Amino acid sequence: MNKTVLVFDLDDTLYKEIDFLKSAYKEISNLIASVTPVSSSIIYNQMFSFYENDLNAFEEILKYYKLEKFSALDLVQIYRNHEPSISLTKDIQELLTRLKKHTYKIGLITDGRSVQQRSKLKALNLLDYFDDIIISEEFGSEKPSSLNFEYYVNKYGADFKYFYVGDNTKKDFIAPNQLGWTSVCLKDVGQNIHNQDFDISEEQKPKHLIESLESVETLVLYGSLS
């Protein structure tokens, strides 16, 4: 029996979270366009410009068009609860299929609200890949809590090799490092929602930094990147 339990993060690891943001902005832009004489594409570009300039896109777009019909909270709810137009790349689909054959179990640990994260998983057609899914709102704790990771050890036992693949250097790797897991960080290529910072404490640092998810297969099969 294969002795590997492989656990992934979701956002900016298996897909780019910026795609979810763009999907939500398009839906919000369509809504605003329905009550203004401006096209949804112009509104979308304005919202994305606000985002790129580190402004609150929801508040700014309502202010710009002097809209009192909606509140910023209304737009946030659309952002969180819309059905996202996002997809998994073919390469990642094929990689996960291979990894599922080479590992005992594949799991997910992701922070976020249940509806939002599950709508992403559904849109990405990821649900069938995972044996266990831990979403912080459902589970009752979020990273860097070790509870989310201990779930796997408690379920499958201490005799397995545990891997965690994520991207957030502030919180993703503290717990797996403490538990003796192999922590793996997917390097940001300039698209991540949260910037990566490697000027961090030793407990936060991943054991491996990879350029692409394909390297996970090498780590799982051979135990190293070389």
N, C-alpha and C positions, 0 to 999 in steps of 0.2 A: 504494500500500500504506500502510495506517495505520502511523504510526511510534511508537506508544505501547505500552510494556510496563507493565502495572499489577499491582502485587504487594500482597497483603493480609497482615496478621496474622490470627490466628484468634480466640483467646480475648478476649472483651470488645471485639471489633471486629465480627465477622460475627454473633456471637451473644453472649449474656450467660453468662459462665463460672459465675455463681451458679446457673444452671439445671443445669449439670453437677454442681455440689456437692450441690444438692438431690436430684438423681436418685440419686447415690451414697449419700447419707444415708438415703434411703428404702429402698434395698436393705440397707444395714447394719441399719437399724431392724427390718426384717422378720426378719433373721437373729437378732438379739438377742431379739425377741419370741417366736421359736420355742423359746427356752430359758428364758423368764421368764413370769410370769403377767401381764405388762404389755402393753398394746396397742402396736402399732408406731407409731401416730400420736403417742402420748405420748412414746415414745422419740425419735422424729424431732424433736418440738418441743424436747425437752431437748438433743439434739445441736445443733440450730440455735441454741439459746440460748447454749450453750457457745461456738459459733463467733462469735456476735455480741459476746460478751464477751472475745474474743481469747484464748480458752483452747483447749487441744488437745482437740477434741471426742472423739477416739478414746480417749485416755487417761482423760478425765473420765467418759465413759459407762461404761467398764469398771470404773472405781473406784466409781461411784455404785451399780452393781448387783452389785459384788463378784464379777465374772465372771473366772474363771481359765481357762475353756474356750478363750478367744480372747486373743490379744495385740494390742497397738496396731498392730503390724506387719501382723497378719492383716487388720485393718480397713483399713489403708492400701492393702493389696493389692487388696481389694475396691473401694475408691475408685478406684484406678488402672485396674483391669482389667474393671470391670463394663460391660455394654452399656447406654450411657446413654439415658435417655428425654428427648431434647432435640430441638428442631426449629427450622428456619429460618423466619422470618416470610415471609409471602407477598410483602410489599414488598421484602425483600432478595432473594428468588428472582427477582422481576421485574427488579430493578435489575441483578443479576448477568447476567441474560439479555441485557439491553440493552447492558451494558458489554462483554460478549463480542463483540457485533456491532461495537462502535465502537473496539475496541483490537486490536492485533496479537496480543498474548499476555496471558493473565492467570495470575499465579502466587501462591504462598503461601510465606511464611516464618514458621514457628512454633517456639517452644521447647517442649521436653517429650519425654516418652517415646514411642516409636514406637507401641506398642499403644494407649496412652491417646489420643494425638492422632488416630490413624487410626480409632479407634472413634467419636470425635466426628465426623470427616469423613463417615464412613459413615452415622451416625444423622442428620446434617444434610443428607444427599444432596448433598454438595458436590463429590465426587470428579470429576464430569464437567465442572465449571466450570473446573478448573485445568489449564493446560498443563504446569506444573512445580510440584512440592510439595517444599519443603525443611523437614524436621523435624530439630531439633538432634541428637537421639540418633542418627538415621540418618546425618546429614551429618558429624557429628564436631566441630561447633563450634556455639556459641549466640550470640545477640545479647548484647552489641553488636559481636561480631566482624564485620568487613567481608567475610569469606570467604563467608558465606551470601548476601550481596547481589552480590558479585563473580561468583558463579555465573551470574547472569542476564546481566551485561555480557559475560562470556566466551562465553556461548552465543549471544547475539543481536547483540552488537557495540555500539560506542559511538555509533552514529548514531541510536539510538532515544531517545525521551523516557521516562524512568523515573519512576514514581510508587510511593511506599510509603505504605500506610494502616495505622496502628496506634493504640495507646492508651497504651502504657506510656512515660511521660516519662523514666524512668530509663535505658532502654536501646534503645527502638525506633528512635530517629531519629539516633543518632550516626553509624552507618555510612552510611545513605543521604545524610545531609548531607555527609559527607566525599567521597562519590562524585558529588556534584552532582545527586542525584535531587531530585524534589519530594516533600518529606515532609509527610504529612497526619495530624493527630491528631483522632480522634473523641472529643469531649468526654464525660466521665463524667457521667451523670445521677443518680449516687448509688447505683449498683448494682455497680460494678466491684469485683473481688476486690482489685486493687492500687489504692490511692489515687493520684490524679494530683497532681503537685506541679510548679508552673510557676516556682518559685523555684530555677531550675537554670541551668547554664552555657549559653552560646550554642550550643555544639556539640550539646547535648541537645535544644534547642528545635525543634519542628516549624515548617516554613515556613507552614503553614496550620492553623488550628483550626476544626473544623466541628461543628455541632450534630447533624447527621444524615448518614448515609452517602449520601443522595441528592445531597448537594453534591459528591461525588466525580465524578458524571456531568458536572456543570457545569465542574469543573476540567479533566477530560479533554477535553471537547469544545471549551472556550473558553479554557482556560489561566488562568482567574481565577474568583473567586467572585462578581464583580460583573456 
